[in-house]
């Protein structure tokens, strides 16, 4: 799976949009971009994923550049409960040889402040 | 949230004793996974299952075994616990082959 690079930490003011960058310059054509987050002492929580097109759900938006070498996760109105470590992961679709293993990196520690 | 529970949530045990962790799901998902999370290593896959009685090794499977006798339960056994197996263990499930949903975790301390 392609390696991802994320900033180790970032701060965000409550109520403002949080834009979390991720670099995945070696991504292959069939690899998806996934975002998870982990709030302290809890299990990782799925946020969103995409292949080529931008995606939006009730939690966040995912913007993938046209060359797919980077992406941005956008939390539109950050709250204190969004304080967490955010992981950007790229992986191939599940096949008989790849049973959906997710390779988590170090992630970005996001702190939302009042 | 996906219906996943893990038990026990916390356990303290002694070196050399066997330990079994249980993951239970109510989603009828086919795929189940066991991960461990340690500082500096992130989440690492121990074992996974792609159906009842169908399991395979992950990247850190030494010292661990698993069993899945029914869809809803995936058991992780530490055959003879060691201090290096002190960790937080997470179970995950997946039904659509795309998204994994994680349980709340089990904190294990091996003395």
gemmi code that builds the backbone of each chain (N, CA, C; Angstrom):
import gemmi

chains = {
    "A": [
        ("UNK", (0.838, -1.198, 0.000), (0.000, 0.000, 0.000), (0.871, 1.244, 0.000)),
        ("UNK", (0.361, 2.310, -0.607), (1.129, 3.535, -0.707), (1.336, 4.162, 0.658)),
        ("UNK", (2.472, 4.823, 0.821), (2.761, 5.491, 2.079), (2.111, 6.859, 2.082)),
        ("UNK", (1.699, 7.301, 3.232), (1.105, 8.627, 3.365), (1.944, 9.485, 4.280)),
        ("UNK", (1.880, 10.782, 4.068), (2.580, 11.742, 4.902), (1.586, 12.765, 5.406)),
        ("UNK", (1.548, 12.946, 6.733), (0.660, 13.910, 7.350), (1.454, 14.762, 8.334)),
        ("UNK", (1.020, 15.997, 8.561), (1.676, 16.794, 9.601), (1.413, 16.153, 10.954)),
        ("UNK", (2.356, 16.214, 11.868), (2.161, 15.544, 13.160), (1.077, 16.159, 14.022)),
        ("UNK", (0.854, 17.463, 13.867), (-0.146, 18.096, 14.712), (-0.679, 19.362, 14.051)),
        ("UNK", (-1.862, 19.757, 14.468), (-2.423, 21.029, 14.053), (-3.505, 21.443, 15.032)),
        ("UNK", (-3.671, 22.749, 15.164), (-4.698, 23.301, 16.028), (-5.791, 23.915, 15.174)),
        ("UNK", (-6.975, 23.934, 15.748), (-8.109, 24.522, 15.037), (-9.027, 25.186, 16.056)),
        ("UNK", (-9.566, 26.333, 15.687), (-10.495, 27.025, 16.579), (-11.892, 26.432, 16.433)),
        ("UNK", (-12.552, 26.313, 17.556), (-13.919, 25.778, 17.556), (-14.810, 26.610, 16.644)),
        ("UNK", (-15.614, 25.921, 15.829), (-16.515, 26.600, 14.915), (-15.923, 26.892, 13.553)),
        ("UNK", (-14.609, 26.820, 13.452), (-13.958, 27.049, 12.161), (-13.783, 25.723, 11.420)),
        ("UNK", (-13.515, 25.844, 10.129), (-13.240, 24.641, 9.339), (-11.825, 24.147, 9.621)),
        ("UNK", (-11.684, 22.849, 9.732), (-10.355, 22.237, 9.885), (-10.005, 21.549, 8.580)),
        ("UNK", (-8.846, 21.902, 8.020), (-8.389, 21.316, 6.760), (-7.146, 20.476, 7.029)),
        ("UNK", (-7.286, 19.182, 6.877), (-6.201, 18.270, 7.201), (-5.593, 17.730, 5.913)),
        ("UNK", (-4.318, 18.050, 5.679), (-3.694, 17.590, 4.435), (-3.082, 16.195, 4.557)),
        ("UNK", (-2.968, 15.534, 3.421), (-2.321, 14.233, 3.359), (-1.639, 14.107, 2.005)),
        ("UNK", (-0.396, 13.709, 2.032), (0.349, 13.485, 0.794), (0.471, 11.997, 0.546)),
        ("UNK", (0.132, 11.570, -0.652), (0.254, 10.148, -1.040), (0.728, 10.100, -2.483)),
        ("UNK", (1.939, 10.590, -2.691), (2.463, 10.780, -4.033), (2.697, 9.479, -4.799)),
        ("UNK", (2.784, 8.348, -4.098), (3.038, 7.067, -4.787), (1.765, 6.240, -4.947)),
        ("UNK", (0.644, 6.854, -4.800), (-0.627, 6.125, -4.870), (-0.822, 5.516, -6.249)),
        ("UNK", (-1.383, 4.323, -6.287), (-1.670, 3.644, -7.545), (-3.110, 3.917, -7.963)),
        ("UNK", (-3.395, 3.590, -9.231), (-4.687, 3.938, -9.789), (-5.878, 3.305, -9.119)),
        ("UNK", (-5.692, 2.141, -8.488), (-6.828, 1.461, -7.870), (-6.842, 1.576, -6.348)),
        ("UNK", (-6.005, 2.433, -5.818), (-5.943, 2.588, -4.359), (-6.889, 3.688, -3.884)),
        ("UNK", (-7.644, 3.373, -2.859), (-8.568, 4.315, -2.263), (-7.869, 5.142, -1.188)),
        ("UNK", (-8.392, 6.324, -0.949), (-7.953, 7.153, 0.172), (-9.013, 7.043, 1.276)),
        ("UNK", (-8.578, 6.629, 2.449), (-9.459, 6.500, 3.611), (-9.014, 7.468, 4.705)),
        ("UNK", (-10.001, 7.924, 5.453), (-9.716, 8.718, 6.652), (-10.430, 8.078, 7.843)),
        ("UNK", (-9.660, 7.906, 8.908), (-10.183, 7.471, 10.199), (-9.717, 8.480, 11.246)),
        ("UNK", (-10.383, 8.460, 12.374), (-9.889, 9.247, 13.500), (-9.996, 8.402, 14.769)),
        ("UNK", (-9.184, 8.778, 15.746), (-9.191, 8.054, 17.000), (-9.181, 9.060, 18.142)),
        ("UNK", (-10.280, 9.101, 18.825), (-10.386, 9.922, 20.014), (-9.736, 9.157, 21.157)),
        ("UNK", (-9.123, 9.888, 22.049), (-8.337, 9.279, 23.115), (-9.084, 8.143, 23.813)),
        ("UNK", (-8.396, 6.982, 23.889), (-8.903, 5.804, 24.600), (-10.095, 5.140, 23.918)),
        ("UNK", (-10.366, 5.501, 22.663), (-11.452, 4.852, 21.937), (-10.898, 4.125, 20.715)),
        ("UNK", (-11.735, 3.321, 20.090), (-11.338, 2.659, 18.861), (-11.369, 3.622, 17.693)),
        ("UNK", (-10.603, 3.325, 16.639), (-10.637, 4.182, 15.447), (-12.050, 4.266, 14.872)),
        ("UNK", (-12.377, 5.437, 14.363), (-13.704, 5.689, 13.815), (-13.584, 6.032, 12.340)),
        ("UNK", (-14.321, 5.340, 11.508), (-14.324, 5.633, 10.078), (-14.934, 6.997, 9.824)),
        ("UNK", (-14.304, 7.783, 8.921), (-14.856, 9.088, 8.570), (-15.377, 9.080, 7.139)),
        ("UNK", (-14.493, 8.780, 6.190), (-14.861, 8.925, 4.783), (-13.814, 8.240, 3.926)),
        ("UNK", (-14.160, 7.916, 2.684), (-13.157, 7.421, 1.757), (-13.548, 7.803, 0.334)),
        ("UNK", (-12.558, 7.756, -0.566), (-12.821, 8.081, -1.958), (-11.735, 7.538, -2.863)),
        ("UNK", (-12.022, 7.538, -4.153), (-11.064, 7.051, -5.153), (-10.550, 8.198, -6.016)),
        ("UNK", (-11.442, 8.865, -6.690), (-11.034, 9.969, -7.573), (-11.831, 11.227, -7.277)),
        ("UNK", (-13.131, 11.037, -7.115), (-13.997, 12.192, -6.957), (-14.016, 12.678, -5.518)),
        ("UNK", (-14.364, 13.932, -5.358), (-14.548, 14.458, -4.015), (-15.769, 13.804, -3.389)),
        ("UNK", (-15.719, 13.629, -2.093), (-16.797, 12.982, -1.376), (-17.209, 13.826, -0.179)),
        ("UNK", (-18.469, 13.712, 0.166), (-18.992, 14.418, 1.340), (-19.984, 13.518, 2.052)),
        ("UNK", (-19.902, 13.526, 3.369), (-20.931, 12.856, 4.166), (-21.249, 13.744, 5.365)),
        ("UNK", (-21.959, 13.190, 6.318), (-22.418, 14.012, 7.434), (-21.282, 14.445, 8.344)),
        ("UNK", (-20.155, 13.780, 8.247), (-19.033, 14.123, 9.124), (-18.053, 15.082, 8.478)),
        ("UNK", (-17.756, 14.875, 7.189), (-16.646, 15.601, 6.588), (-16.741, 15.585, 5.069)),
        ("UNK", (-15.813, 16.329, 4.465), (-15.627, 16.297, 3.018), (-14.205, 15.859, 2.724)),
        ("UNK", (-14.070, 15.153, 1.617), (-12.763, 14.691, 1.167), (-12.499, 15.265, -0.206)),
        ("UNK", (-11.407, 16.018, -0.313), (-11.014, 16.609, -1.582), (-9.748, 15.905, -2.053)),
        ("UNK", (-9.809, 15.288, -3.208), (-8.661, 14.586, -3.791), (-8.198, 15.363, -5.014)),
        ("UNK", (-6.909, 15.649, -5.091), (-6.397, 16.403, -6.237), (-6.537, 15.582, -7.518)),
        ("UNK", (-6.500, 16.280, -8.613), (-6.725, 15.613, -9.893), (-5.680, 14.530, -10.167)),
        ("UNK", (-4.434, 14.773, -9.775), (-3.389, 13.758, -9.976), (-3.391, 12.696, -8.876)),
        ("UNK", (-4.261, 12.849, -7.898), (-4.459, 11.923, -6.782), (-3.252, 11.796, -5.876)),
        ("UNK", (-2.318, 12.696, -5.944), (-1.123, 12.581, -5.118), (-1.297, 13.214, -3.759)),
        ("UNK", (-2.384, 13.878, -3.538), (-2.650, 14.424, -2.218), (-4.150, 14.583, -2.025)),
        ("UNK", (-4.533, 14.741, -0.768), (-5.946, 14.940, -0.456), (-6.060, 15.799, 0.795)),
        ("UNK", (-7.250, 16.311, 0.999), (-7.541, 17.126, 2.174), (-8.856, 16.681, 2.782)),
        ("UNK", (-8.827, 16.451, 4.071), (-10.045, 16.178, 4.819), (-10.514, 17.493, 5.417)),
        ("UNK", (-11.775, 17.799, 5.219), (-12.324, 19.044, 5.740), (-13.416, 18.738, 6.762)),
        ("UNK", (-13.206, 19.230, 7.978), (-14.252, 19.198, 8.995), (-14.878, 20.585, 8.965)),
        ("UNK", (-16.098, 20.736, 8.506), (-16.624, 22.066, 8.190), (-16.788, 22.992, 9.385)),
        ("UNK", (-17.166, 22.472, 10.516), (-17.356, 23.297, 11.716), (-16.830, 22.515, 12.912)),
        ("UNK", (-15.555, 22.679, 13.185), (-14.918, 21.862, 14.214), (-15.527, 22.129, 15.594)),
        ("UNK", (-15.695, 21.059, 16.348), (-16.135, 21.165, 17.734), (-15.071, 20.556, 18.639)),
        ("UNK", (-15.211, 20.783, 19.919), (-14.232, 20.243, 20.863), (-14.173, 18.719, 20.779)),
        ("UNK", (-15.301, 18.097, 20.429), (-15.346, 16.634, 20.324), (-14.607, 16.103, 19.103)),
        ("UNK", (-14.162, 17.006, 18.231), (-13.369, 16.581, 17.077), (-11.889, 16.453, 17.407)),
        ("UNK", (-11.493, 16.810, 18.615), (-10.109, 16.620, 19.027), (-9.787, 15.129, 18.997)),
        ("UNK", (-8.782, 14.775, 18.175), (-8.482, 13.357, 17.948), (-7.223, 13.258, 17.088)),
        ("UNK", (-6.746, 12.027, 16.920), (-5.707, 11.760, 15.932), (-6.405, 11.321, 14.650)),
        ("UNK", (-6.044, 11.961, 13.551), (-6.673, 11.681, 12.261), (-5.677, 10.941, 11.377)),
        ("UNK", (-6.130, 9.828, 10.834), (-5.280, 8.976, 10.020), (-5.733, 8.995, 8.561)),
        ("UNK", (-4.799, 9.220, 7.688), (-5.005, 9.111, 6.246), (-4.376, 7.807, 5.780)),
        ("UNK", (-5.134, 6.995, 5.092), (-4.666, 5.669, 4.693), (-5.016, 5.470, 3.228)),
        ("UNK", (-4.087, 4.894, 2.473), (-4.430, 4.485, 1.121), (-4.271, 2.977, 1.023)),
        ("UNK", (-5.215, 2.325, 0.362), (-5.139, 0.886, 0.235), (-5.855, 0.408, -1.027)),
        ("UNK", (-5.446, -0.777, -1.442), (-6.061, -1.374, -2.611), (-7.413, -1.955, -2.219)),
        ("UNK", (-8.298, -2.140, -3.178), (-9.571, -2.810, -2.875), (-9.322, -4.225, -2.385)),
        ("UNK", (-10.244, -4.766, -1.641), (-10.100, -6.128, -1.138), (-10.175, -7.129, -2.282)),
        ("UNK", (-9.231, -8.053, -2.279), (-9.225, -9.153, -3.237), (-8.908, -10.419, -2.459)),
        ("UNK", (-8.739, -11.527, -3.150), (-8.394, -12.758, -2.436), (-7.006, -12.668, -1.813)),
        ("UNK", (-6.172, -11.758, -2.309), (-4.825, -11.628, -1.757), (-4.710, -10.480, -0.764)),
        ("UNK", (-5.708, -9.663, -0.676), (-5.628, -8.491, 0.200), (-6.937, -8.367, 0.946)),
        ("UNK", (-6.952, -8.822, 2.181), (-8.196, -8.901, 2.918), (-8.528, -7.633, 3.668)),
        ("UNK", (-8.238, -6.499, 3.061), (-8.684, -5.235, 3.626), (-7.848, -4.719, 4.763)),
        ("UNK", (-6.619, -5.159, 4.826), (-5.764, -4.678, 5.904), (-5.569, -3.175, 5.788)),
        ("UNK", (-5.757, -2.483, 6.881), (-5.528, -1.042, 6.946), (-4.186, -0.790, 7.619)),
        ("UNK", (-3.330, -0.034, 6.963), (-2.033, 0.295, 7.552), (-2.076, 1.717, 8.074)),
        ("UNK", (-2.136, 1.812, 9.381), (-2.213, 3.118, 10.015), (-0.806, 3.679, 10.215)),
        ("UNK", (-0.623, 4.948, 9.852), (0.624, 5.650, 10.138), (0.509, 6.375, 11.465)),
        ("UNK", (1.287, 7.424, 11.613), (1.300, 8.173, 12.872), (0.130, 9.139, 12.984)),
        ("UNK", (-0.414, 9.583, 11.849), (-1.565, 10.464, 11.857), (-1.248, 11.890, 12.247)),
        ("UNK", (-2.301, 12.708, 12.296), (-2.211, 14.107, 12.713), (-3.011, 14.292, 13.987)),
        ("UNK", (-2.369, 14.793, 15.029), (-3.083, 15.112, 16.265), (-3.743, 16.475, 16.066)),
        ("UNK", (-5.048, 16.482, 16.054), (-5.813, 17.715, 15.910), (-6.364, 18.105, 17.272)),
        ("UNK", (-6.090, 19.338, 17.650), (-6.629, 19.866, 18.899), (-7.542, 21.032, 18.552)),
        ("UNK", (-8.790, 20.924, 18.928), (-9.756, 21.995, 18.709), (-9.858, 22.797, 20.001)),
        ("UNK", (-9.632, 24.091, 19.880), (-9.614, 24.939, 21.070), (-10.818, 25.890, 21.082)),
        ("UNK", (-11.292, 26.212, 22.276), (-12.474, 27.102, 22.382), (-12.181, 28.492, 21.834)),
    ],
    "B": [
        ("UNK", (-23.345, 3.738, 15.210), (-22.121, 2.956, 15.354), (-22.404, 1.481, 15.131)),
        ("UNK", (-21.421, 0.792, 14.533), (-21.553, -0.635, 14.308), (-21.670, -1.355, 15.637)),
        ("UNK", (-22.455, -2.468, 15.639), (-22.645, -3.208, 16.863), (-21.492, -4.133, 17.148)),
        ("UNK", (-20.482, -3.620, 17.792), (-19.308, -4.413, 18.139), (-19.022, -4.246, 19.621)),
        ("UNK", (-18.866, -5.347, 20.303), (-18.451, -5.299, 21.695), (-17.219, -6.159, 21.872)),
        ("UNK", (-16.406, -5.758, 22.823), (-15.208, -6.517, 23.155), (-15.234, -6.819, 24.656)),
        ("UNK", (-14.786, -8.033, 24.988), (-14.716, -8.381, 26.403), (-13.498, -9.252, 26.673)),
        ("UNK", (-12.863, -9.055, 27.834), (-13.142, -7.979, 28.777), (-12.635, -6.640, 28.228)),
        ("UNK", (-12.979, -5.559, 28.861), (-12.466, -4.260, 28.441), (-11.099, -3.989, 29.057)),
        ("UNK", (-10.861, -4.567, 30.204), (-9.568, -4.436, 30.877), (-9.202, -5.785, 31.477)),
        ("UNK", (-7.899, -6.118, 31.387), (-7.461, -7.365, 32.007), (-6.018, -7.243, 32.430)),
        ("UNK", (-5.750, -7.750, 33.624), (-4.389, -7.870, 34.132), (-4.116, -9.356, 34.331)),
        ("UNK", (-2.993, -9.822, 33.802), (-2.669, -11.231, 33.919), (-1.175, -11.391, 34.163)),
        ("UNK", (-0.780, -12.609, 34.418), (0.632, -12.882, 34.698), (1.289, -13.577, 33.516)),
        ("UNK", (2.575, -13.348, 33.389), (3.345, -13.993, 32.328), (3.158, -15.505, 32.362)),
        ("UNK", (2.948, -16.084, 31.194), (2.825, -17.533, 31.087), (1.409, -18.056, 31.124)),
        ("UNK", (0.458, -17.219, 31.465), (-0.931, -17.683, 31.525), (-1.609, -17.472, 30.167)),
        ("UNK", (-2.567, -18.335, 29.834), (-3.323, -18.121, 28.600), (-4.399, -17.066, 28.822)),
        ("UNK", (-4.679, -16.312, 27.774), (-5.683, -15.256, 27.837), (-6.522, -15.306, 26.562)),
        ("UNK", (-7.822, -15.173, 26.711), (-8.704, -15.126, 25.546), (-9.510, -13.843, 25.560)),
        ("UNK", (-9.461, -13.138, 24.444), (-10.253, -11.929, 24.253), (-11.360, -12.239, 23.264)),
        ("UNK", (-12.525, -11.643, 23.532), (-13.674, -11.935, 22.686), (-14.139, -10.688, 21.959)),
        ("UNK", (-14.478, -10.865, 20.697), (-15.104, -9.823, 19.901), (-16.457, -10.347, 19.441)),
        ("UNK", (-17.489, -9.575, 19.693), (-18.841, -9.981, 19.343), (-19.484, -8.908, 18.486)),
        ("UNK", (-20.110, -9.318, 17.371), (-20.775, -8.352, 16.490), (-22.224, -8.751, 16.279)),
        ("UNK", (-23.040, -7.729, 16.057), (-24.460, -7.971, 15.793), (-24.840, -7.551, 14.377)),
        ("UNK", (-23.832, -7.316, 13.527), (-24.064, -6.797, 12.175), (-24.076, -7.891, 11.113)),
        ("UNK", (-23.751, -9.114, 11.487), (-23.694, -10.222, 10.530), (-22.662, -9.971, 9.421)),
        ("UNK", (-21.596, -9.241, 9.752), (-20.548, -8.975, 8.767), (-19.646, -10.180, 8.601)),
        ("UNK", (-19.163, -10.357, 7.373), (-18.358, -11.534, 7.052), (-16.940, -11.433, 7.601)),
        ("UNK", (-16.344, -10.222, 7.511), (-14.931, -10.075, 7.824), (-14.727, -9.533, 9.234)),
        ("UNK", (-13.772, -10.126, 9.938), (-13.433, -9.654, 11.273), (-11.919, -9.646, 11.423)),
        ("UNK", (-11.433, -8.705, 12.225), (-9.992, -8.470, 12.335), (-9.618, -8.253, 13.802)),
        ("UNK", (-8.405, -8.641, 14.126), (-7.812, -8.272, 15.406), (-6.551, -7.448, 15.158)),
        ("UNK", (-6.486, -6.279, 15.822), (-5.322, -5.404, 15.758), (-4.797, -5.205, 17.173)),
        ("UNK", (-3.543, -4.846, 17.260), (-2.998, -4.330, 18.504), (-2.421, -2.943, 18.248)),
        ("UNK", (-2.489, -2.110, 19.277), (-1.996, -0.746, 19.140), (-1.000, -0.455, 20.239)),
        ("UNK", (0.187, -0.052, 19.827), (1.269, 0.254, 20.758), (1.888, 1.584, 20.393)),
        ("UNK", (2.366, 2.325, 21.370), (3.033, 3.601, 21.076), (4.203, 3.399, 20.120)),
        ("UNK", (4.263, 4.243, 19.106), (5.363, 4.155, 18.152), (5.165, 3.154, 17.046)),
        ("UNK", (4.112, 2.331, 17.152), (3.864, 1.318, 16.121), (2.504, 1.480, 15.463)),
        ("UNK", (1.668, 2.303, 15.994), (0.329, 2.435, 15.429), (-0.460, 1.145, 15.584)),
        ("UNK", (-1.392, 0.936, 14.681), (-2.228, -0.268, 14.690), (-1.598, -1.321, 13.790)),
        ("UNK", (-1.462, -2.525, 14.310), (-0.896, -3.628, 13.530), (-1.848, -4.814, 13.540)),
        ("UNK", (-2.016, -5.424, 12.369), (-2.957, -6.523, 12.214), (-2.364, -7.812, 12.769)),
        ("UNK", (-3.132, -8.505, 13.602), (-2.676, -9.760, 14.193), (-3.198, -10.942, 13.376)),
        ("UNK", (-4.514, -11.027, 13.278), (-5.181, -12.084, 12.508), (-6.458, -11.504, 11.923)),
        ("UNK", (-6.967, -12.153, 10.904), (-8.267, -11.761, 10.383), (-9.049, -13.001, 9.974)),
        ("UNK", (-10.329, -12.798, 9.778), (-11.213, -13.891, 9.398), (-12.084, -13.446, 8.239)),
        ("UNK", (-12.242, -14.327, 7.256), (-13.087, -14.029, 6.111), (-14.294, -14.937, 6.048)),
        ("UNK", (-14.614, -15.542, 7.172), (-15.801, -16.367, 7.270), (-15.661, -17.319, 8.432)),
        ("UNK", (-16.767, -18.019, 8.732), (-16.732, -18.997, 9.821), (-15.675, -20.054, 9.526)),
        ("UNK", (-14.808, -20.241, 10.483), (-13.696, -21.200, 10.418), (-12.625, -20.833, 9.391)),
        ("UNK", (-12.726, -19.661, 8.784), (-11.723, -19.208, 7.822), (-10.942, -18.053, 8.411)),
        ("UNK", (-9.674, -18.306, 8.720), (-8.849, -17.263, 9.312), (-7.473, -17.269, 8.664)),
        ("UNK", (-6.768, -16.172, 8.849), (-5.407, -16.103, 8.307), (-4.580, -15.145, 9.157)),
        ("UNK", (-3.262, -15.244, 8.992), (-2.358, -14.453, 9.811), (-2.200, -13.038, 9.271)),
        ("UNK", (-1.977, -12.118, 10.201), (-1.617, -10.765, 9.840), (-0.127, -10.571, 9.987)),
        ("UNK", (0.278, -9.359, 10.263), (1.706, -9.040, 10.293), (2.398, -9.342, 11.616)),
        ("UNK", (1.643, -9.506, 12.712), (2.248, -9.774, 14.023), (1.513, -10.915, 14.703)),
        ("UNK", (1.472, -12.071, 14.079), (0.653, -13.177, 14.566), (1.363, -14.101, 15.555)),
        ("UNK", (2.675, -14.021, 15.676), (3.393, -14.930, 16.572), (2.906, -14.789, 18.002)),
        ("UNK", (2.583, -15.928, 18.632), (2.120, -15.924, 20.016), (0.628, -15.768, 20.164)),
        ("UNK", (-0.066, -15.656, 19.028), (-1.521, -15.478, 19.039), (-2.190, -16.554, 18.177)),
        ("UNK", (-3.375, -16.946, 18.597), (-4.215, -17.790, 17.765), (-5.634, -17.240, 17.806)),
        ("UNK", (-6.433, -17.599, 16.806), (-7.801, -17.104, 16.729), (-8.736, -18.257, 16.385)),
        ("UNK", (-9.990, -18.021, 16.673), (-11.022, -18.981, 16.266), (-12.298, -18.244, 15.967)),
        ("UNK", (-13.026, -18.776, 14.998), (-14.319, -18.199, 14.645), (-15.273, -19.353, 14.323)),
        ("UNK", (-16.033, -19.737, 15.325), (-16.945, -20.865, 15.172), (-18.333, -20.419, 14.738)),
        ("UNK", (-18.620, -19.143, 14.862), (-19.878, -18.599, 14.372), (-19.651, -17.172, 13.915)),
        ("UNK", (-20.539, -16.690, 13.069), (-20.340, -15.401, 12.420), (-20.098, -14.279, 13.414)),
        ("UNK", (-20.815, -14.283, 14.509), (-20.799, -13.130, 15.396), (-19.613, -13.065, 16.356)),
        ("UNK", (-18.871, -14.140, 16.517), (-17.795, -14.148, 17.508), (-16.432, -14.464, 16.894)),
        ("UNK", (-15.452, -13.672, 17.297), (-14.066, -13.869, 16.849), (-13.205, -13.804, 18.108)),
        ("UNK", (-12.562, -14.895, 18.432), (-11.787, -14.990, 19.665), (-10.292, -14.894, 19.374)),
        ("UNK", (-9.613, -14.137, 20.200), (-8.157, -14.019, 20.119), (-7.565, -14.625, 21.380)),
        ("UNK", (-6.651, -15.584, 21.218), (-6.034, -16.247, 22.361), (-4.531, -16.001, 22.378)),
        ("UNK", (-4.069, -15.570, 23.524), (-2.640, -15.490, 23.774), (-2.279, -16.786, 24.481)),
        ("UNK", (-1.550, -17.625, 23.818), (-1.352, -18.981, 24.301), (-0.579, -19.013, 25.614)),
        ("UNK", (0.412, -18.160, 25.720), (1.206, -18.028, 26.946), (1.658, -16.584, 27.011)),
        ("UNK", (0.923, -15.776, 27.751), (1.114, -14.324, 27.690), (2.532, -13.913, 28.093)),
        ("UNK", (3.060, -12.929, 27.388), (4.363, -12.345, 27.700), (4.194, -10.842, 27.899)),
        ("UNK", (5.171, -10.226, 28.540), (5.075, -8.784, 28.804), (5.025, -7.982, 27.506)),
        ("UNK", (5.598, -8.517, 26.431), (5.582, -7.806, 25.142), (4.189, -7.784, 24.519)),
        ("UNK", (3.275, -8.552, 25.075), (1.906, -8.556, 24.585), (1.005, -7.597, 25.359)),
        ("UNK", (1.584, -6.871, 26.281), (0.860, -5.767, 26.907), (0.530, -4.754, 25.823)),
        ("UNK", (-0.734, -4.445, 25.673), (-1.141, -3.606, 24.552), (-2.632, -3.296, 24.677)),
        ("UNK", (-3.105, -2.503, 23.723), (-4.538, -2.310, 23.554), (-4.934, -3.080, 22.299)),
        ("UNK", (-5.933, -3.926, 22.438), (-6.368, -4.790, 21.342), (-7.713, -4.308, 20.799)),
        ("UNK", (-7.759, -4.139, 19.495), (-8.988, -3.708, 18.845), (-9.473, -4.770, 17.872)),
        ("UNK", (-10.750, -4.980, 17.906), (-11.421, -5.819, 16.929), (-12.074, -4.902, 15.905)),
        ("UNK", (-12.143, -5.360, 14.667), (-12.829, -4.610, 13.620), (-13.657, -5.567, 12.785)),
        ("UNK", (-14.715, -5.020, 12.172), (-15.567, -5.830, 11.304), (-15.767, -5.094, 9.983)),
        ("UNK", (-16.076, -5.874, 8.947), (-16.332, -5.279, 7.645), (-17.315, -6.158, 6.902)),
        ("UNK", (-18.285, -5.508, 6.282), (-19.270, -6.263, 5.530), (-19.192, -6.034, 4.038)),
        ("UNK", (-18.802, -4.818, 3.655), (-18.839, -4.463, 2.228), (-17.473, -4.493, 1.581)),
        ("UNK", (-16.509, -5.064, 2.231), (-15.145, -5.177, 1.729), (-14.457, -3.833, 1.538)),
        ("UNK", (-15.042, -2.782, 2.066), (-14.410, -1.475, 1.927), (-14.124, -0.810, 3.262)),
        ("UNK", (-15.077, -0.812, 4.134), (-14.948, -0.043, 5.360), (-14.903, -0.957, 6.571)),
        ("UNK", (-13.931, -0.713, 7.440), (-13.835, -1.452, 8.695), (-14.327, -0.584, 9.842)),
        ("UNK", (-15.076, -1.213, 10.742), (-15.584, -0.531, 11.923), (-14.975, -1.193, 13.143)),
        ("UNK", (-14.502, -0.338, 14.047), (-13.733, -0.833, 15.178), (-14.550, -0.887, 16.468)),
        ("UNK", (-14.164, -1.839, 17.315), (-14.734, -1.939, 18.639), (-14.056, -0.990, 19.610)),
        ("UNK", (-14.485, -1.015, 20.872), (-13.968, -0.060, 21.856), (-12.590, -0.411, 22.403)),
        ("UNK", (-12.116, -1.628, 22.184), (-10.777, -2.007, 22.615), (-10.741, -2.739, 23.942)),
        ("UNK", (-9.677, -3.513, 24.117), (-9.381, -4.205, 25.373), (-7.964, -3.837, 25.792)),
        ("UNK", (-7.851, -3.327, 26.999), (-6.515, -2.995, 27.528), (-5.992, -4.182, 28.305)),
        ("UNK", (-4.874, -4.725, 27.860), (-4.290, -5.911, 28.493), (-2.932, -5.564, 29.085)),
        ("UNK", (-2.763, -5.917, 30.336), (-1.485, -5.723, 31.024), (-0.978, -7.092, 31.455)),
        ("UNK", (0.215, -7.439, 30.989), (0.837, -8.717, 31.355), (2.003, -8.420, 32.291)),
        ("UNK", (1.882, -8.911, 33.515), (2.909, -8.637, 34.525), (3.974, -9.715, 34.566)),
    ],
}
model = gemmi.Model(1)
for chain_id, residues in chains.items():
    chain = gemmi.Chain(chain_id)
    for i, (resn, *xyz) in enumerate(residues, 1):
        res = gemmi.Residue()
        res.name, res.seqid = resn, gemmi.SeqId(i, " ")
        for name, pos in zip(("N", "CA", "C"), xyz):
            atom = gemmi.Atom()
            atom.name, atom.element = name, gemmi.Element(name[0])
            atom.pos, atom.b_iso = gemmi.Position(*pos), 0.0
            res.add_atom(atom)
        chain.add_residue(res)
    model.add_chain(chain)
structure = gemmi.Structure()
structure.add_model(model)
structure.setup_entities()
